Amino acid sequence: NCPHSQGSQYPPHPSHPNNPTPSPTAPTFPVPPPMAPLPPPPQGFWTRFFPAWKRLQELVAGGALGEPRVLRGALAFTLGDVERVREPGLAGGALLDLGGYGLQMATALMGGAPCSLRAHGVDETVTMTLEYEGNRQAVLTCSMAAELPGGAALGGTQGWAEVGPGFPSHMNCPTELVVGDRRELFPLPPPSQPLNFPHGTGLRYEAQHVRECLLQGLTESPVMPLAESELIARLLDEARRQVGAAGPEGGSPGAPSPTA
């Protein structure tokens, strides 16, 4: 069980309006000079808006799988020839490029912030283990040095489900959902233009959601709220710190710049 009074060592970000005092465990972010209040910045993860993902969330919310107990997922591509992921100054590394997709699944399906996070490896291949209340666990791997099917499976007390169990339906852009012995398909609309990435037409679902939010006058997505975006960013920072990943200036995340 979580040894923390609030169930997690990952409280709201110190600059968040709901947290008036800085947290000693939160990583340090640059603080801009005072200015007029602005709406929250946009939040991402196109995965959240794919029909297959929505179906999985409906199953979990409806209790079809029972209590979620175990989440395991792996997203890996051979990206050695992609210069961007090799450059710390361009936010390179497996964690920032791929690690967030598994973490967003954990925060959504396992109940928000974990009690603890342990990361193993170097920022080329990393496995994160997240411990949740009630001895529940998420184990997530990301790699830019190998190819994997890219699926993620959620096990509950009454059943299991898996999203994206094979190319091109990866966990970050799923069009297939396996629930026990049943497979459900969610084909994407055909593209009208050449694509840069497999399943790129799935970006339309996120764009449609943004439009719906704007039409309703919303400044924050109820599907991907700002607090959850901040939580995922802090979890990534902590994982990068544990594996010694270099920050944009060459130092570890949260550490002073060597040129400061």
Secondary structure, DSSP 8 states (H G I E B T S, - for coil): ---STTS-S--S-TTSTT--S--TTS---------S---------GGGGSHHHHHHHHHHHTTTT-SEEEEEEEEE-B-TT-GGGG-GGGT-SHIIIIIHHHHHHHHHHTTSS-SEEEEEEETTEEEEEEEETTTEEEEEEEESBS-----EEEEESS-EEEE--BTTB-TTS--EEEETTEEEE------SS--SSTTGGGHHHHHHHHHHHHHTT-SS-SSS-HHHHHHHHHHHHHHHHHHT---TTSS-TTS--TT-
